[in-house]
């Protein structure tokens, strides 16, 4: 498994999920962006981490009702076992009728150095979650407690989240637009290509702002644009 070094983490944090999904698509990976999963606030920090997974099944009154003595302990266990630098990815079956977690659980993840939390269900106490500073993504807010709809059953096995297959050890990147999953075997190559694409798009944006036509500039760079881009890079780097 590829280690998520500080340099690699920083590189992935610089580029947008739109750039990453484009690169993954060119590599034949078209189903890596989670559907109907959004940041709890638009201004949360960007998220980069390694997937640690938890799975819910539907709750049942004899197991999870108020009088039950057989409630699962998997959910609090996840908050203690998700490693630092990892993102807790939760399979909630797209069901937001009850919360997948709340501010105390998320605060524990933050204190332990985790990188984020993602569910295709709902999160409760979102004001408190936002105050923790931990990047958090969900389908929509949900106030009711977890046992009303969910029973946590296992940790760190392959799951579905937002319609995407997520395997423990996958690399997870989130920004204000989306959450994207990257197979660890290709993440270094994807990050390198993403940085190059990001840099060229900075150049293209500057050219468009100056009034340049998109023809031969974007999405396909012509020879003239390529030459101008090299000049731009040297000028920005202070090279003669």
C-alpha positions, 0 to 999 in steps of 0.5 A, a space after each residue: 500500500 502506498 504511504 500517504 506522505 506529507 508531500 503527497 497529502 499536500 499535493 492532493 490538498 492543492 488540487 480540486 476534486 474536479 481535476 481529480 475526477 477528470 484524471 481518474 476518468 482518463 484512466 477508466 475509473 468513472 465511478 469514484 465520486 460519491 453521489 449526494 454527499 456534501 460538506 456540512 458547511 461550504 467553508 470546512 477545510 479540505 480533506 485528505 486521508 486514508 479510508 477506515 470504514 464502518 457499515 450500518 444495517 437497518 436497526 430492529 426493535 429487539 436489537 436496538 429499541 429502548 429496552 434492548 440490552 444487546 445494542 452494538 458497541 461498534 460505533 463508539 469502537 470506530 471512534 477509538 480505532 479509526 487511526 490518525 490521518 484516516 477518514 471514517 467512511 460510513 455506509 449508511 445505505 443512503 438513509 438519513 432518517 437517523 444520524 450516523 454520528 454527532 458532535 461528541 463522536 466527531 470531536 473524539 475523531 478530531 482529538 485523535 488526529 483523524 482526517 475527516 468523517 464521511 457518511 451517505 446518511 446524515 450527521 446531527 449536531 452540525 453546529 458542534 461538528 463544525 466547531 471541532 474543525 474536522 472535515 465532515 460530509 453527509 447527505 443532509 442533517 439528521 437529528 434523530 439518534 442512530 438506533 432509530 434507523 441504523 445498527 453498526 455491524 462491522 469495521 474496516 471491510 469494503 463498503 458502499 458509500 454514496 454509490 461508490 465502492 470504498 475499500 480500507 486503505 483507499 485515499 479519500 479527498 474532499 473539497 466544497 464540491 465533492 468527495 473522491 476516492 482514489 485507489 492507493 496503487 495509483 495515487 502518486 501518479 494521479 497526484 503528479 498529473 493533477 498538480 501539472 493539470 492544476 498549474 496549467 489551468 492557473 495559466 489558462 485562467 490568467 489567459 482567459 482573464 486577459 481576453 484570450 479565446 479558449 480555442 487552442 487553450 482549453 480543454 486541449 492545448 495547442 502548440 502556441 498555448 504550450 509554448 506560452 505556458 512554458 514561458 509563463 512557468 519560467 517567468 513565475 519561477 524567476 528563471 531567465 
